[in-house]
Every structure is written in structure tokens, then in C-alpha cells.
Amino acid sequence: QVQLVESGGGLVQPGGSLRLSCAASGFPIIDYTMSWYRQAPGKERELVATVGRTDTFTNYADSVKGRYTISRDNVKNTAYLRMNRLKPEDTAVYLCKANNGRLQYWGQGTPVTVSS
């Protein structure tokens, strides 16, 4: 069964950090580009970061550049999103996506709330 399961979200104070994980099962992520998106209440889904099949290619939204780091461990079949210096406007449900140009899979998301 193909599945992406996100974890690591929660409540954090402004300026804090979190690391999100996206564990894949049923397919090898080495064949897929991995991305993190986020969706805040009442807003459209936003692409946050993408990592190519290896860590040599990464891309970030301007709003998170310099604060977030996307990575992957193809052996563990897991992608990660390290988020530093979090701001209240980073509050959203964070979802991961695997894409190989023909197939794409989405996880259910993990909520992140940045509040004091």
C-alpha cells in the first residue's frame, strides 16, 4: 500500500524550531522528487520546498528561504523539513508530496502552530 505519513508538527513559540518527517511506504522515494507544501486556514496550498532525487537540488519559497531546510534519506525512505526561526505566519498544515512526473502521492499532513 502506497502511503506518505507526516509527523513532527505541533505547537511552538515564535523563534522556535521543528523538524517534520515524511515517511514513505509502498514505493521507493529515490525515484521521486519530494516536496513540502503548507495550507493555512482560508488560504491556498503553497509550495514550501522541493528536493530532487538526491540532495544536490533544493528549492525554497522566498518566505522560508534561509529558515527552512529540506532533506531526504533514501535509505530510510523519508524526507524531512527542518524549520528554524518560526513565525506566527508559518502556522499551517504541512503536507508532503512525492512526484516522478507520472505519479504523485500526498500525505495527510501534520499541523504546525506558531504562537506564544
C-alpha positions as CSV (number, residue, x, y, z in Angstrom):
1,Q,0.0,0.0,0.0
2,V,1.4,3.4,-1.1
3,Q,1.5,5.8,1.8
4,L,3.1,9.0,2.9
5,V,2.9,9.8,6.6
6,E,3.9,13.2,8.0
7,S,4.9,13.7,11.7
8,G,6.7,16.2,13.9
9,G,4.2,19.0,13.9
10,G,2.9,20.7,17.0
11,L,2.7,24.0,18.9
12,V,5.9,26.0,19.1
13,Q,6.7,29.6,20.2
14,P,7.8,32.2,17.8
15,G,11.5,31.8,17.1
16,G,11.4,28.1,17.8
17,S,12.2,25.1,15.6
18,L,10.6,21.9,14.5
19,R,11.6,19.1,12.3
20,L,8.9,17.4,10.2
21,S,9.3,13.9,8.8
22,C,7.6,12.3,5.8
23,A,7.8,8.5,5.9
24,A,7.0,6.7,2.7
25,S,5.9,3.1,2.3
26,G,4.9,1.0,-0.7
27,F,7.3,2.8,-3.1
28,P,11.0,3.9,-3.1
29,I,11.3,7.7,-2.8
30,I,14.7,7.5,-4.6
31,D,12.7,7.6,-7.9
32,Y,10.7,10.7,-6.8
33,T,11.1,14.4,-6.2
34,M,9.9,15.2,-2.7
35,S,8.2,18.4,-1.8
36,W,6.6,20.1,1.2
37,Y,3.5,22.2,0.9
38,R,1.5,24.1,3.5
39,Q,-2.0,25.2,3.8
40,A,-3.2,27.8,6.2
41,P,-6.9,28.2,7.1
42,G,-8.7,30.1,4.3
43,K,-5.6,30.2,2.1
44,E,-4.4,28.3,-1.0
45,R,-1.9,25.5,-0.7
46,E,1.6,26.9,-1.0
47,L,4.8,25.1,-2.2
48,V,7.3,25.5,0.5
49,A,10.4,23.4,-0.5
50,T,11.5,20.8,-3.0
51,V,14.4,18.4,-3.1
52,G,15.5,16.4,-6.1
53,R,16.2,12.7,-6.2
54,T,19.4,13.5,-4.3
55,D,20.2,16.4,-2.0
56,T,22.1,18.2,-4.8
57,F,19.0,20.1,-5.9
58,T,16.8,22.1,-3.5
59,N,14.4,25.0,-3.9
60,Y,12.5,27.1,-1.5
61,A,9.7,29.7,-1.3
62,D,11.0,33.2,-0.7
63,S,9.0,33.3,2.6
64,V,11.0,30.4,4.1
65,K,14.4,30.8,2.4
66,G,17.2,30.8,5.0
67,R,15.0,29.4,7.7
68,Y,13.9,26.0,6.4
69,T,16.0,23.1,5.1
70,I,14.6,20.2,3.1
71,S,16.5,16.9,3.0
72,R,15.9,13.3,2.3
73,D,17.2,9.9,3.4
74,N,16.6,7.5,0.6
75,V,17.8,4.5,2.7
76,K,15.2,5.4,5.4
77,N,12.7,6.3,2.6
78,T,11.9,9.5,4.4
79,A,12.0,13.2,3.6
80,Y,12.5,15.9,6.2
81,L,11.8,19.6,6.7
82,R,13.8,21.5,9.3
83,M,12.1,24.7,10.3
84,N,14.0,27.4,12.3
85,R,13.1,30.9,13.5
86,L,9.4,30.1,13.1
87,K,6.9,32.9,12.8
88,P,3.2,33.0,13.5
89,E,2.6,33.3,9.8
90,D,4.2,29.8,9.4
91,T,1.1,28.3,11.1
92,A,-0.5,25.8,8.7
93,V,-1.0,22.2,7.9
94,Y,2.2,20.9,6.3
95,L,1.9,18.2,3.7
96,C,4.5,16.2,1.7
97,K,4.3,15.1,-1.9
98,A,6.2,12.6,-3.9
99,N,6.3,13.2,-7.7
100,N,8.1,11.4,-10.5
101,G,6.4,13.1,-13.4
102,R,3.9,10.4,-14.0
103,L,2.6,9.6,-10.5
104,Q,2.2,11.7,-7.4
105,Y,1.4,10.9,-3.9
106,W,0.3,13.1,-1.0
107,G,0.3,12.6,2.7
108,Q,-2.5,13.7,5.1
109,G,-0.5,16.5,6.7
110,T,0.8,17.5,10.1
111,P,-0.3,20.7,11.8
112,V,2.1,23.4,12.9
113,T,1.0,26.2,15.1
114,V,3.4,29.0,16.0
115,S,2.0,31.0,18.9
116,S,3.1,32.4,22.2
